[in-house]
Amino acid sequence: MKRDAVSPAPNPGGLLERTFRLAEHGTNVRTELLAGLTTFLTMAYIVFVNPSILADAGMPRGAVFVATCLVAALGSAIMGLYANYPIALAPGMGLNAYFTYVVVQGLGFSWPAALGAVFISGLCFLFVTLTGLRAVIVDGIPRTLRIAITVGIGLFLAIIALKNAGVVAASPATFVTLGDLHKPEVVLAVIGFLMVAVLSARRVRAALLFSILAVTVMSFAFAGNTFHGLVSAPPSIAPTLFALDIPGALSGGLLNVILVQFLVELFDATGTLMGVANRAGLLTEGRMRRLDRALMADSVSVFAGSLLGTSSTTAYLESASGVEAGGRTGLTAVTVGALFLACLFFAPLAAAVPAYATAPALFYVACLMLRDLADLDWDDRTEVIPACVTALLMPYTYSIATGISCGFITYAALKLLAGRARDVKPVVWVIAVIFLFKFIVLGEAH
């Protein structure tokens, strides 16, 4: 990737230079700070979206807001200081929806038990990272299923966004139908989505954030929303801090939930880390050891998020915007972390953001997640059919777990029956057998 030359750090012997090796990476403090601001603006929407989604699970919105800001700040700081990577972390889209709409609402588990499942999946994540198994598992899963999981989560987010916006509604005859387009909430959501799309097409970095704030402002005038102020002291995190229920997660049949969370975290975080790092030119010989550190930072963040009180944390693809702006070192990530800490004082604004204001951003993210469909091998039926099964069953069964389960089983079965069993690596057989056993014994795959 072509990039403009920048002058080295003005003080080669300074603290920032010694910590982040700015001159070695051809960057300087000003460039890194601007890159951090760019990344933050593209992903700051999560401080509004995550509390909104987890509140549907019964979690205290204020405490989740604080947990979101803290874990994003902590994870990004660890990534920057330990791995020296310009990649930010925060609670992941898709996993927060899985936490709320599948585990809590769908399966009926309490949110503390769901946090316990996040904690355990974080420990598993940490274990496979420390032992080197992470690379083995990722290499063993076919690229087709990895693409399908991303696309399926996008479709799952899309139906949630459309429901929250009021664009679709329940129907006893057709299951879903068009909502009431005369409601101000629906109109504002449509305007918000068009705003996101137009601003993004015009390369506005903070398109999602601007859309959320604009719809929220309009909601006070047209949808009866109430303004409670802009700045205040952060709410208490006590309701969610260390509130996880590990025994409840283990005794409540959440092992399948843990496996699904683990797999999604594994593919999402690893793919994002490697993709953004490659864009920044950090996957060259001599710098690969830092990728191991980045994977460790990501693993620790999942673990920390469950303790603070939020769904799984992951590396953010939006970090690529900071890389495009010149970010090459961990100073970019540390800058993002500092800005998330500053967000703690905007809790009243976050509390005033309605679901239909975040829905357009959610739907836009879902649209972007569908682009990977182009990478499927549409001429190989044993590859594309399992991918379609995986992606389509997620929204149509309202379960990410069911889509992943059926996808792995279909992939193994088709390869076996088509005489191509040798194409299937051992990891896929193991996962497919686990999910099949779950179907046979319990009759479900949530």
N, C-alpha and C positions, 0 to 999 in steps of 0.2 A: 504494500500500500504506500503510495507516494505521500510524503508529508514535508511540510516546510521545515527548513533547518532552524533551529533555535540556539541561542547562545547558552553556554553552560551556566550553571549556578554561579552567581556573583561571588560567593564565599565558599571556595572548595573545602575549607577546613571547618565550616560551620556545622552545627548540630543536624540540621536538615540534610545537608550533603552527606554527612557520615551515616545517617540513618537510612536514607533512601537512595544514595548513590546517584544523584540527579545528573551529574555531568557524564557519568558512564552511560546513561540511557539517553543522552542528547536532549535533555529537557531542563527546565528551571522552575523556580518556585511559583512565579506568576502563571505559567502555563498549567502547572499541576493544580493550582487553586481554581483556575477557571474551568479546567476539566472536571474537577470535583463538583463545582456548582452546576455544570451542565448535566452530569449524571444525576445529581440530586433532583433537579427540576423535572427530569424525565421519569423519575420513580417516586416522587413525593406523594403521588396519588394514593400510595399504599397506606398512609397514615389516616386516610379517610375511608378507604375501601375495606381494609382489614377489620377495624372495629365494627363497621356496619354488618359485615358477614358474620363475624363471631358473636355479635349481639343476638343474631337469630338462633344461636345455640344456647341462649340464656346467660351468656357471660356479661359481666358489667362492662358497659361500653367505655367508660372512663378509664378503668383499669387496663383494658385491652389497648386503648390508645397509648397509654404510658408504656406498656410492655412492648408494643410495636416500635415505638421510638427508641426505647432502650436497647432492644435486641438488634435493631438495625444499626444503631451507633456502635454497639459492642462488636457485632460481627464484622462490620466494615473496618473498625479500628484494628481488630485482630488480623484481618486479611492484609491491611496496609502495613502494620508494624512487624508481623511475623513472616508473611510471605512476600511483602513488597510488591503486591499486585494491585493494579488500578481497578479492582473489581469490588463493587458494593454488594452487601447482603441485606435481606429483609424477609419477613414472612412471605412465603410464596403464594402466588395466585394459583388456583386449582387445588392446592392442598388445603387452603383455608375453606374452600367450598366443600371439599370432601369431608373435612372435619365436622362442619356444621350440618350439611344437608344429607349426608349419608350416615356418618357415625352417630351423631346425636339425634337428628330428626328422624332419619330412616330406621336406624337400628334401636333407637330408644336408650342409648347409653348416656350417662351424665357427662357433662363437659369435663369434670375433674378426671373421670376415667379415660376420656378421650385424650386429655393432656398426658395421662399416664402412658397411653399408647405411643404418643409422640416421643416421650422420654425414652421408652424402650427402643423405639426405632432409631432414635438418636444414638443410643449405646451401640446398637448393631452397626450403625453407620460408622461410628468411631472405631469399632473393632475391625471392620473390613478395611478401613483406611490404614490403621496401624499395621495390620498383617499383610497388606498388599493384595488382599482378596478383591478389593474394589475394582482394580483393573481387570482381574480375571473374570469377574461377573459381567462387567460392562462389555468386554470383548466376546463373552459367550452368548449374549443376547443379540439376536439378529437385528440388523438396522431397520428392517421392515417394522418390527414390533415397537422399536423405539420411536419411529416416526408416528406410528398409529396411536401410541399413548399420548403423544403431544397433541395430535389432531383431535383425538377423542376428548381430552380435557378441554380443548378449545370449544368443541360442540357443547360440552357440559356447562361451561361458563356461559355460553351463548344463551341457552335456555333459561338459566338462572337470571341473567341480565334482562332478558325480554320479559320474564315474569315480574321482576322487581320494577321494571319500567311501566308495567301495565299494558304492554303491547300485545302480549298473549294472556289468555285467561283459561280457566278450566272449562271443559264442556263434557256433559255426560254422554253425548252422542259421538263426538270425535276426539275425546280426551283433551285436546287443546284447540283454541279458536282465537280469532282476533279480539283484542280487548276493546274497551270503550275509548275511541280516539278523541272524544270530546272532553275528556277529563284534562284539567290543566297539567296534572302530573305527567300524563302521557305525552302531551304536546311539548312540555319542557324537556322530557327525556329525548324526544326525537330531535329537538333543536340542539341539545347537548351532543348527540351523536354526530350530527352534521358539522357541528363546530369542531369536534375532535378530528374528523376526517379532513376537513378543509385546512385546519391549522397544521396537521401532520403533512398534508400534501405540499404545504408552503414551507415545510422544514422548520416549523416552530418547535423548539426543544420541549417546552413545557405544555404541549397541547392538551394532554390528559388533565393536568392540574388546572389549567385555565378553564377547561370545560366544566369541571366539577365546581369550581368557585363561581363561575358565571351562572350555572343553573341554580346553585344555592342562593345567590343574590336575587335572581328572578323569582325564586320560590317564596321569598318574603312578600313580594308584591302580588303574585298571581295564584299562589297555592296555599296561603294561610300559614306559612311557616313562621316561627317566632325566633327573633334574634336575641341571644343571651350574652352578647359581648364578643370581643375578639381575643383578648389576652387575659390570662389569669395564672395563678399558681397551678402546677400540674395536679391532677386528681390523684387520689391514693391508689397505689398498686396493690395494697394489702389484700383485696378480695381475690386476686389471681396469683399472687406471689406464693410459690411452693404449695399451691392448691391441688396439684396433681394427685391422682389416686392410682398408684401403681398396683396395689392388690386388686382393685376393681378392674383394672385393665387386664390383668392376668387371669382373673377368675370369671370374667364376664364373656369369654369367648372372643376376645379381640385379637387373637393371634393372626387371623387372616387380615384384619385391619392393619396390624403392624407390618405384615409382609407387603401389603399394597403400598403403604406409606413409604416403606423402605425402598421399594422398586422405583416409585415415582421420584423420590428424592435423589436416588442414585443416578437415574438417567438425566433428570432436569439439571441438577447441579453440576455433574461431571461434564455434560455437553456444553453448558453455558461457560463454565470455567475454561475449557479447552478452546472453545470458539472465540471468546473475547481475548484470551491470552495469545492466540495465534494472530488475531488482528493487530495486537500491540507488538508483535514480533518477539514474544517472550518464550516461544517454544523452540528456541534454537539450542544447539549444543552448548552445554555449560550453564544453562538456565533451567533445565528440566527439574532440578532438585527443588526449585521454588514452586513448581506445580504440585509436588507432594505436600509442601507446606500449605499451599492454597487449599488443597483437598482437606487437610487437617483443620484449617480455620473454618471451613464450611461445616465440617462434622461437629466441631465444638459449638457452633452457633445453633444447630438443631437442638442439641442437648440444653444449651442455655435458654433457648426460647421456651421450652416446656417448663422450666423452673420459673420463669418470669410470668408465664401465662398467655402464650400465644401458640398458634399452629406452627408447623415446620418452617424453618428459615432456610433460604437457599440463595445462591448467587443469582444476580439479576442481569438479564440480557441487556437491559437498558444501560449497563456499564459501557457498552460499545459506543454510546454517544460521547462519553467522556474520552474514550480512546481516540475517537474521530477528532475530538477537540485538542488532542495532543498529550493526553494523560498516559504516562508510561511507568509510573512508580506507585508505591503504596501511599504517597502523599495525597494522591487523588482520592483514594478510599478513605483515608483519615479525614479529609475535608468533608466528604459525604457524611461520615459519622458525626462530626461536629455539628453539621447542619440539622441532622435528625435530633440531636440533643436540644437544639434551639427550638425545634417544633413542639417540645414538651409544654411550652407556655401558650400554645394556641388551642388548648383543649375546648374552650367554648365554641370556637369555630367548627372544630371537628364534630362536636355534639349536635350542631345545627345542620349538618349535611344530611339530607334525606336519602333514602335508598335509590330514588329515581334520579338523583344527581350523580351517583357513582355508577349506575347501570350503564350509561353510555360508554364510560371508560372500560368497564368490564366487557361490554360487547365488542368494543374496538380491539381490545387485547385478544378476544376470542377469534376475531376475523384474521388477525395476523398469525395466529397459531395454525390456521388451515393451509398456509402456503406450502408447508412441507409435503402436502399431498402430491405435489409435482415430482417429488423425488422417488416415489414408489415405482417399482418395476411392474408396469401394468400388463406386460406380456407373460409374466410368470404367475399363473393362477395359484400356485402353492404359496406364493408370497403375498399377493395382493388380497386374496380372500380373507386370510386371517387378519390382515391389517384393517380391512373394511369392517369385519366382525367386531374387532376391538373398538374402533372409533365410533361405529353406529350404536352399539349397545350401551355405551356410556350415557348418552342423553336419553335414549329410548327406555332404558331401565332405571334412569335417574341414579346411576351407581357407577362410579369410576372402577370400583373393585370388580363388578360383574363384567365390565368390558375387558379389563385386563385378564381376568380368569378365563373367559371364553376365548379370548385371542390366543393365549398360550396353548390351551387345549386344542383349538382348531389347527394351529400351526403344527403342533406335534402329530396330530392325527392325519392331516393331509399329507405331510411329508412321509409318514409311515405307509399310508395306503397307496401313495403314488410311487412307492419304491425308491424314495429318496431319503430314507432314514439317516443316511450318513451325513446329510446336510445339517442335521440337528445336533447342536453341541450339548454336552451333558447338563449344563446349567438349565437349558430349556426343558429337558426331560424331567429334571427334578421339580422345577416350578410347576410344570403342567400336571405332574402326578399329585402334587400337594393340592392344587386347585380342584382337580378331579375328585380326589378323596373328600374334599370339603363339600362338593356338590352331592356326592353319593351319600355321605353320612348325614349331612344336615339339610340337604335339598336346597341350599342357597349359597351365594358367593359374596354376600355383602362384606 
